[in-house]
Amino acid sequence: MITNNFYKGIEKEFPVLYPDNKKATYSSLLNFSDESDKFRQRWYRYKEGYSTKLVKKIIKDYSVENKGVILDPFLGSGSTIIAANELGMEGIGFEVNPFSFFLSSLKLENYSEDDLEEFKQAVKELLYSAEYNLSDNEIELPSLSISEKVFHKNIESYFMFVKKRINSYTGSEKIQKLLKLGWLTSLETVSLYKKAGNGLKKRVAKRTIIDSVSVTKKILEENYDSIQEDLVNEKFEFNCKLYNDSCLNLDKYIEKNSINGVIFSPPYANAFDYTEIYKLELWFGEFVKDYTDLKKLRANSLRSHLNGFNNKNIVNKFKLPELEVLLDELKTKKLWNKNIPIMLEMYFNQLFELLLKLYDVLKLNGFCSIVIGNSSYGGVVFPTDLLLAKFAKEIGFTVDKIEVDRFIITSSQQYFETLESKKYLRESVVCLKKI
């Protein structure tokens, strides 16, 4: 049985700051909800985002140069690159999820006054034509199994006809993509499903169900207005390179010793499948067209989930004694899925591989900051922050600090099992330096 002393033994190797420590400064900056009304961040409410204030604070704390390149291996909604660009630094981002890549690439694009005028006119014509073609029932739903249950039948034809008109737009591709983004931003709001936990949940509250064309149109108008208001930015130009590829391939794109800093938040080892959470956007946005596409996307994603599991994908390149102890203990537990130990083994192997590649591309005196959450299965806590710090130290990084920012409440069935080690169920920022 693993006792609290096991975790204490790992933690004592590193400077760990808890929220009540006077030197702790990141905890109040972690929450993305502060960004919901900010420039371009409000274009889409991204579930896993974190604050640009946190990114700026990290850069100011650790960057030894005022210029240079900041890398985000898990681009998500683009917060890291937005913050880096606002500070005058270049950005590089990798994102394997095609919807997230689409979103970030539009948020990080530069637009002109001509683009703004074209967008205004395009929105006006789009909504007008859709409103006066309600009799057009020739709509096509994606091959997703729940497609016919996604919308109330009163609005299905209207909402999908708007999409049809966007697909046939003959103006610039840049504006067509913005029209598509406004439609995708409205998608969850008008659908009969909402994001909940590890996927989607059917709406039950009548007040949350959209069954009126006029209300649907208003939702679209409001989302297009937000894009319009933020389109032209005179303060600075976005300066970044974005890749719709796995970050494990970053060495194909980036030279060694060329990056000033790395800031990222990988998916946590919580068995969440983000292709389920963003199912509507992926399928209705035509980023996934069939289940073969979905299978490929899951295979290329970080192994933090159990869907589409294939034991042939297991390649154990790295061994960490502390991780082996935890995995051996886990194998003695009764788990809700027999593949959980293998998932965790693959998850840590992929993150360890990434850390090695990040070390190579970082300049001397470069930094790497990781926003990460720990997890628990069968009453066994996996302290991801400490395990990443341990491996990073072994390959040459200096662990400057691990700042604990908030604690995680485990499921009710694991509450008493993890009571002794509950302080290790947390979200932290792991701060590394290459010196």
C-alpha positions as CSV (number, residue, x, y, z in Angstrom):
1,M,0.0,0.0,0.0
2,I,1.3,3.5,-0.9
3,T,1.3,5.8,2.1
4,N,1.5,9.6,2.3
5,N,5.3,9.3,3.0
6,F,5.7,8.1,-0.6
7,Y,4.4,11.4,-2.0
8,K,6.3,13.4,0.6
9,G,9.5,11.7,-0.4
10,I,9.1,12.9,-4.0
11,E,7.9,16.4,-3.1
12,K,10.8,17.1,-0.7
13,E,13.1,17.2,-3.8
14,F,11.5,20.4,-5.1
15,P,10.5,23.9,-4.0
16,V,6.7,23.5,-3.7
17,L,4.6,26.6,-3.0
18,Y,1.1,26.1,-1.7
19,P,-1.7,28.8,-2.1
20,D,-1.2,30.1,1.4
21,N,2.5,30.8,0.8
22,K,3.3,34.5,0.5
23,K,5.4,33.8,-2.6
24,A,2.6,32.1,-4.5
25,T,1.4,34.4,-7.3
26,Y,-0.2,32.2,-10.0
27,S,-3.4,30.9,-8.3
28,S,-5.5,34.0,-8.9
29,L,-4.5,34.0,-12.6
30,L,-5.3,30.4,-13.6
31,N,-9.0,30.8,-14.3
32,F,-10.1,31.3,-18.0
33,S,-13.5,32.7,-16.9
34,D,-11.9,36.1,-16.5
35,E,-11.2,36.1,-20.3
36,S,-14.8,35.5,-21.4
37,D,-15.3,39.2,-22.4
38,K,-11.8,39.9,-23.6
39,F,-10.6,40.8,-27.1
40,R,-11.1,37.7,-29.4
41,Q,-11.3,35.4,-26.4
42,R,-15.0,35.9,-26.4
43,W,-15.3,34.5,-29.9
44,Y,-15.7,31.1,-28.4
45,R,-16.0,29.9,-24.8
46,Y,-13.3,27.3,-24.7
47,K,-13.8,24.8,-21.9
48,E,-10.1,24.2,-21.1
49,G,-8.6,27.7,-21.5
50,Y,-6.5,29.5,-19.0
51,S,-5.9,33.2,-18.4
52,T,-3.6,35.3,-20.6
53,K,-2.7,37.1,-17.4
54,L,-1.1,33.9,-16.2
55,V,0.9,33.6,-19.4
56,K,2.2,37.2,-19.2
57,K,3.2,36.7,-15.5
58,I,5.2,33.6,-16.4
59,I,6.9,35.3,-19.3
60,K,7.8,38.3,-17.2
61,D,9.1,36.0,-14.4
62,Y,11.2,33.7,-16.6
63,S,12.1,35.2,-19.9
64,V,15.7,36.6,-20.0
65,E,14.9,38.5,-23.3
66,N,12.2,41.0,-24.2
67,K,12.1,39.5,-27.7
68,G,12.1,35.9,-28.9
69,V,9.8,32.9,-29.4
70,I,7.3,31.3,-27.1
71,L,6.1,27.8,-27.9
72,D,2.8,26.2,-26.9
73,P,2.7,22.5,-27.8
74,F,-1.0,22.3,-26.9
75,L,-2.4,25.4,-28.5
76,G,-6.1,25.0,-27.6
77,S,-7.8,28.4,-27.7
78,G,-4.6,30.2,-28.4
79,S,-4.2,32.0,-25.0
80,T,-0.5,31.5,-24.8
81,I,0.2,32.9,-28.2
82,I,-2.2,35.9,-27.7
83,A,-0.4,36.8,-24.5
84,A,3.1,36.4,-26.0
85,N,2.3,38.5,-29.0
86,E,0.8,41.2,-26.8
87,L,4.2,41.3,-25.1
88,G,6.0,41.6,-28.4
89,M,7.2,38.1,-28.6
90,E,6.7,35.6,-31.5
91,G,4.6,32.5,-31.1
92,I,4.6,28.9,-32.3
93,G,1.7,26.6,-31.6
94,F,0.8,22.9,-32.2
95,E,-2.7,21.6,-32.0
96,V,-3.9,18.2,-33.1
97,N,-7.6,18.8,-32.8
98,P,-8.7,20.4,-36.1
99,F,-11.6,22.4,-34.6
100,S,-9.3,23.9,-31.9
101,F,-6.7,24.6,-34.6
102,F,-9.4,26.3,-36.7
103,L,-10.5,28.5,-33.8
104,S,-7.0,29.5,-32.8
105,S,-5.9,30.3,-36.3
106,L,-8.8,32.7,-36.8
107,K,-8.3,34.4,-33.4
108,L,-4.6,34.8,-34.2
109,E,-5.1,36.2,-37.7
110,N,-4.6,39.8,-38.7
111,Y,-7.6,41.5,-40.4
112,S,-7.9,44.7,-42.4
113,E,-10.6,47.4,-42.6
114,D,-11.5,45.8,-45.9
115,D,-12.0,42.5,-44.2
116,L,-14.2,44.2,-41.6
117,E,-16.4,45.7,-44.3
118,E,-16.7,42.4,-46.2
119,F,-17.6,40.6,-43.0
120,K,-20.3,43.1,-42.1
121,Q,-21.9,42.8,-45.5
122,A,-21.6,39.0,-45.6
123,V,-23.3,38.6,-42.2
124,K,-26.2,40.9,-43.3
125,E,-26.7,39.0,-46.5
126,L,-26.3,35.6,-44.8
127,L,-29.0,36.1,-42.1
128,Y,-31.4,37.8,-44.5
129,S,-31.2,35.0,-47.1
130,A,-31.6,32.3,-44.4
131,E,-34.7,34.1,-42.9
132,Y,-36.4,34.3,-46.2
133,N,-35.7,30.7,-47.4
134,L,-37.3,28.8,-44.5
135,S,-39.1,26.6,-47.1
136,D,-35.7,25.2,-48.3
137,N,-35.6,21.8,-46.6
138,E,-32.7,20.4,-48.5
139,I,-30.3,20.2,-45.6
140,E,-27.6,17.7,-45.0
141,L,-26.7,16.4,-41.5
142,P,-23.3,14.9,-40.7
143,S,-22.9,11.1,-40.3
144,L,-22.7,11.4,-36.5
145,S,-25.1,8.9,-34.9
146,I,-27.0,11.5,-32.9
147,S,-27.3,14.1,-35.8
148,E,-31.1,13.9,-36.1
149,K,-31.5,14.6,-32.3
150,V,-29.2,17.6,-32.0
151,F,-31.7,20.4,-32.8
152,H,-35.3,21.1,-32.0
153,K,-37.2,20.4,-35.2
154,N,-38.5,24.0,-35.2
155,I,-35.0,25.4,-35.9
156,E,-33.1,22.5,-37.5
157,S,-33.9,23.6,-41.1
158,Y,-33.1,27.2,-40.5
159,F,-29.8,26.7,-38.6
160,M,-28.5,24.1,-41.1
161,F,-29.6,26.3,-44.0
162,V,-27.4,29.1,-42.6
163,K,-24.5,26.6,-42.7
164,K,-25.4,25.7,-46.3
165,R,-25.2,29.4,-47.3
166,I,-21.8,29.7,-45.5
167,N,-20.4,26.8,-47.5
168,S,-21.5,28.4,-50.8
169,Y,-20.0,31.8,-49.9
170,T,-18.1,33.2,-52.9
171,G,-16.1,36.0,-51.1
172,S,-12.7,35.6,-49.5
173,E,-11.8,32.4,-47.7
174,K,-10.8,34.4,-44.6
175,I,-14.3,35.8,-44.3
176,Q,-16.0,32.5,-45.0
177,K,-14.1,31.0,-42.1
178,L,-15.2,33.7,-39.8
179,L,-18.8,33.1,-40.8
180,K,-18.3,29.5,-40.0
181,L,-16.8,30.3,-36.6
182,G,-19.8,32.4,-35.7
183,W,-22.1,29.5,-36.6
184,L,-20.0,27.0,-34.7
185,T,-19.9,29.3,-31.6
186,S,-23.8,29.3,-31.7
187,L,-24.0,25.5,-32.2
188,E,-24.0,24.3,-28.6
189,T,-26.3,27.2,-27.5
190,V,-29.0,26.3,-29.9
191,S,-28.5,22.5,-29.7
192,L,-30.4,20.1,-27.5
193,Y,-27.0,19.0,-25.9
194,K,-24.5,20.7,-23.7
195,K,-21.0,20.0,-22.6
196,A,-20.9,18.1,-19.3
197,G,-17.9,16.2,-17.9
198,N,-16.5,13.8,-20.4
199,G,-18.8,14.5,-23.3
200,L,-22.3,15.8,-24.0
201,K,-25.5,15.7,-21.9
202,K,-29.1,16.2,-23.1
203,R,-30.7,19.4,-22.0
204,V,-33.7,18.9,-19.7
205,A,-34.5,22.5,-18.4
206,K,-37.1,23.9,-20.8
207,R,-35.6,27.4,-20.5
208,T,-32.4,26.2,-22.0
209,I,-34.0,24.6,-25.1
210,I,-34.0,26.8,-28.2
211,D,-37.1,26.1,-30.3
212,S,-37.6,29.5,-32.1
213,V,-36.1,30.7,-35.3
214,S,-36.2,34.3,-34.1
215,V,-34.2,33.4,-31.0
216,T,-31.7,31.3,-33.0
217,K,-31.2,34.3,-35.4
218,K,-30.6,36.6,-32.4
219,I,-27.9,34.2,-31.0
220,L,-26.2,34.2,-34.3
221,E,-26.3,38.0,-34.6
222,E,-24.8,38.4,-31.1
223,N,-21.9,36.0,-31.9
224,Y,-21.3,37.7,-35.2
225,D,-21.4,41.1,-33.5
226,S,-18.6,40.0,-31.0
227,I,-16.4,38.9,-34.0
228,Q,-17.1,42.2,-35.8
229,E,-16.2,44.4,-32.8
230,D,-12.9,42.6,-32.3
231,L,-11.9,42.1,-35.9
232,V,-9.5,45.0,-36.4
233,N,-6.7,45.5,-33.9
234,E,-4.5,48.6,-34.1
235,K,-2.4,47.9,-31.0
236,F,-0.2,45.2,-32.5
237,E,0.0,42.5,-35.2
238,F,-0.2,38.8,-34.4
239,N,3.1,37.1,-35.2
240,C,2.9,33.3,-35.1
241,K,3.3,30.0,-36.8
242,L,0.6,27.4,-36.2
243,Y,0.7,23.7,-37.0
244,N,-2.2,21.3,-37.1
245,D,-0.1,18.4,-36.0
246,S,1.0,16.5,-32.8
247,C,3.5,18.3,-30.7
248,L,5.5,15.0,-30.6
249,N,6.5,16.0,-34.2
250,L,7.7,19.4,-33.2
251,D,11.4,18.5,-34.0
252,K,10.3,18.3,-37.7
253,Y,9.5,22.0,-37.6
254,I,11.7,23.7,-35.0
255,E,15.5,24.0,-34.8
256,K,17.4,23.0,-31.7
257,N,18.2,25.8,-29.3
258,S,15.8,28.3,-30.9
259,I,13.0,28.8,-28.4
260,N,13.0,31.2,-25.5
261,G,10.2,29.7,-23.5
262,V,7.5,27.1,-23.5
263,I,4.1,27.5,-21.8
264,F,1.4,24.9,-22.1
265,S,-1.3,22.8,-20.4
266,P,-1.6,19.3,-21.7
267,P,-4.8,17.3,-21.3
268,Y,-4.9,15.9,-17.8
269,A,-4.8,12.1,-17.2
270,N,-8.5,12.1,-16.3
271,A,-9.8,9.7,-19.1
272,F,-11.5,12.6,-20.8
273,D,-11.8,12.3,-24.5
274,Y,-11.9,15.7,-26.1
275,T,-13.3,14.3,-29.4
276,E,-16.4,13.6,-27.3
277,I,-16.5,17.0,-25.6
278,Y,-16.1,18.8,-28.9
279,K,-18.2,16.2,-30.8
280,L,-20.7,18.7,-32.2
281,E,-18.1,21.2,-33.4
282,L,-16.0,18.4,-35.0
283,W,-18.8,16.7,-36.9
284,F,-21.1,19.7,-37.8
285,G,-18.0,21.8,-38.7
286,E,-16.9,19.0,-41.1
287,F,-13.6,18.5,-39.4
288,V,-14.5,14.9,-38.9
289,K,-16.6,13.4,-41.8
290,D,-16.7,9.7,-40.8
291,Y,-15.7,7.4,-38.0
292,T,-12.4,6.6,-39.7
293,D,-11.5,10.3,-39.4
294,L,-12.5,10.1,-35.7
295,K,-10.3,7.0,-35.1
296,K,-7.3,8.7,-36.7
297,L,-7.8,11.8,-34.6
298,R,-8.0,9.8,-31.4
299,A,-4.9,7.9,-32.3
300,N,-2.9,11.1,-32.8
301,S,-4.1,12.7,-29.6
302,L,-2.3,12.5,-26.3
303,R,-3.2,9.2,-24.6
304,S,-5.3,10.8,-21.8
305,H,-8.5,8.9,-22.7
306,L,-9.7,5.3,-23.2
307,N,-11.7,5.6,-26.4
308,G,-10.4,3.7,-29.5
309,F,-7.9,2.0,-27.4
310,N,-5.3,-0.1,-29.2
311,N,-2.6,-1.9,-27.3
312,K,-0.4,-2.0,-30.4
313,N,0.2,1.8,-29.8
314,I,2.1,1.0,-26.6
315,V,5.8,2.0,-26.9
316,N,7.5,2.3,-23.5
317,K,10.6,4.3,-24.1
318,F,11.0,5.7,-20.6
319,K,11.0,4.4,-17.1
320,L,10.6,6.4,-13.9
321,P,10.9,4.3,-10.7
322,E,8.2,6.3,-8.8
323,L,5.8,5.9,-11.7
324,E,6.4,2.2,-11.8
325,V,5.6,1.9,-8.1
326,L,2.2,3.7,-8.7
327,L,1.4,1.6,-11.7
328,D,2.2,-1.7,-9.9
329,E,-0.1,-0.6,-7.0
330,L,-2.9,0.4,-9.5
331,K,-2.8,-3.1,-11.1
332,T,-3.9,-4.6,-7.7
333,K,-7.0,-2.4,-7.7
334,K,-10.5,-3.1,-9.1
335,L,-10.9,-0.5,-11.8
336,W,-13.9,0.6,-13.9
337,N,-11.8,0.0,-17.0
338,K,-9.0,-2.6,-17.3
339,N,-7.0,-0.4,-19.7
340,I,-6.5,2.5,-17.2
341,P,-2.9,1.4,-16.2
342,I,-1.9,1.1,-19.8
343,M,-3.5,4.5,-20.6
344,L,-1.5,6.1,-17.8
345,E,1.7,4.4,-18.9
346,M,1.3,5.7,-22.4
347,Y,0.3,9.1,-21.2
348,F,3.4,9.6,-19.1
349,N,5.7,8.2,-21.8
350,Q,4.3,10.7,-24.3
351,L,4.8,13.6,-21.9
352,F,8.3,12.4,-21.1
353,E,9.1,12.2,-24.8
354,L,7.8,15.7,-25.2
355,L,9.9,17.1,-22.3
356,L,13.0,15.7,-24.0
357,K,12.1,17.4,-27.3
358,L,11.3,20.6,-25.5
359,Y,14.7,20.6,-23.8
360,D,16.4,20.2,-27.2
361,V,14.6,23.2,-28.8
362,L,15.0,25.5,-25.8
363,K,17.8,28.0,-25.8
364,L,20.2,28.0,-22.9
365,N,18.5,29.9,-20.1
366,G,15.2,29.1,-21.6
367,F,12.2,28.2,-19.5
368,C,9.3,25.7,-19.6
369,S,6.1,26.2,-17.5
370,I,3.4,23.5,-17.4
371,V,-0.1,23.9,-16.1
372,I,-1.1,20.4,-15.0
373,G,-3.7,18.6,-12.9
374,N,-3.1,15.4,-10.9
375,S,-5.5,12.4,-11.0
376,S,-6.6,9.4,-9.0
377,Y,-7.7,5.9,-9.9
378,G,-8.7,3.1,-7.5
379,G,-7.7,5.3,-4.6
380,V,-4.1,5.7,-6.1
381,V,-3.1,9.3,-6.6
382,F,-0.9,10.0,-9.6
383,P,1.0,13.3,-8.8
384,T,1.6,14.3,-12.4
385,D,3.2,17.6,-11.3
386,L,5.8,15.8,-9.2
387,L,6.4,13.0,-11.8
388,L,7.0,15.5,-14.6
389,A,9.3,17.5,-12.4
390,K,11.2,14.3,-11.5
391,F,11.7,13.3,-15.1
392,A,12.6,16.9,-16.1
393,K,15.3,17.0,-13.5
394,E,16.8,13.7,-14.7
395,I,17.1,15.0,-18.3
396,G,18.8,18.2,-17.3
397,F,16.1,20.8,-16.4
398,T,16.3,22.7,-13.2
399,V,13.0,22.7,-11.3
400,D,12.6,26.3,-10.1
401,K,9.3,25.7,-8.4
402,I,6.0,23.9,-8.4
403,E,3.3,26.3,-7.5
404,V,0.1,24.6,-6.3
405,D,-2.8,26.7,-7.4
406,R,-6.0,24.8,-6.4
407,F,-7.1,21.5,-5.0
408,I,-9.3,19.0,-6.9
409,I,-12.3,17.3,-5.3
410,T,-12.2,13.6,-6.2
411,S,-15.3,11.5,-6.9
412,S,-17.4,10.4,-3.9
413,Q,-16.4,6.7,-4.2
414,Q,-12.7,7.7,-4.0
415,Y,-13.0,10.4,-1.3
416,F,-12.1,8.2,1.7
417,E,-9.6,6.2,-0.2
418,T,-7.6,9.3,-1.1
419,L,-8.2,11.2,2.2
420,E,-4.7,10.8,3.5
421,S,-3.1,12.0,0.3
422,K,-5.8,14.5,-0.8
423,K,-3.2,17.4,-0.8
424,Y,-1.7,15.8,-3.9
425,L,-5.0,16.0,-5.8
426,R,-4.4,19.5,-7.2
427,E,-3.6,21.7,-10.2
428,S,-0.2,23.2,-10.3
429,V,2.2,25.2,-12.5
430,V,5.5,23.3,-12.9
431,C,8.3,25.8,-13.6
432,L,11.5,24.5,-15.3
433,K,14.6,26.2,-16.5
434,K,17.4,25.1,-18.9
435,I,20.6,26.4,-17.3
